[in-house]
Amino acid sequence: MQLGTVIGNVWATRKEDDLRGLKFLIVQPELPNGKAVESPFVAVDRIGAGNGDRVLVTRGTAAANMSDASNLPIDALIIGIIDSIDAGTERGE
């Protein structure tokens, strides 16, 4: 799992049939202290996250298997909206 902040939306009027009805958001990966790491990526959102929300994301096979019906062609899925993070600063985070 990975922490991140939603920084934008992606609108796609034409997409694979299995992806209809799903919302796509741009997520900036972050450390627990909010420092950006890596490049932003697109994640599917089914829980109602919005711009500026800190989120928890799963990537890879776990994201593609979000539905019992089939393996969806996605590689990132928002699985939680973060209320708070309590992390130590011993390692410079």
Residue pairs with C-beta under 8 A, 6 or more apart in sequence:
1 56
1 57
1 58
1 79
2 29
2 56
2 57
2 58
2 59
3 29
3 30
3 31
3 32
3 54
3 55
3 56
3 57
3 82
3 85
4 27
4 28
4 29
4 30
4 43
4 54
4 55
4 57
5 27
5 28
5 30
5 34
5 52
5 53
5 54
5 55
6 25
6 26
6 27
6 45
6 49
6 50
6 51
6 52
6 53
6 55
6 78
7 26
7 27
7 28
7 40
7 51
8 25
8 26
8 40
8 51
9 23
9 24
9 25
9 26
9 51
10 24
10 25
10 26
10 42
11 24
12 19
12 24
16 73
18 67
18 69
18 70
18 72
18 73
19 44
19 72
19 73
19 74
22 44
22 45
22 46
23 44
23 45
23 46
24 42
24 43
24 44
24 45
25 42
25 43
25 45
25 49
25 78
26 40
26 41
26 42
26 43
27 40
27 41
27 42
27 43
27 55
27 57
27 76
27 78
28 36
28 40
29 36
29 37
29 38
29 39
29 40
29 41
29 57
30 36
30 37
30 54
31 37
31 93
32 85
32 87
32 93
33 87
33 89
33 93
35 93
41 76
42 76
43 55
43 57
43 63
43 74
43 76
43 77
43 78
44 63
44 66
44 72
44 74
44 76
44 77
44 78
45 77
45 78
46 66
46 77
46 78
47 78
47 79
47 80
47 81
48 81
49 55
49 78
49 81
53 81
53 82
54 81
54 82
54 85
55 78
55 80
55 81
55 82
56 78
56 79
56 80
56 81
56 82
57 76
57 77
57 78
57 79
58 76
58 77
58 79
59 75
59 76
59 77
60 75
62 77
63 72
63 74
63 75
63 76
63 77
64 71
64 72
64 73
64 74
64 75
65 71
65 72
66 72
66 74
66 77
87 93
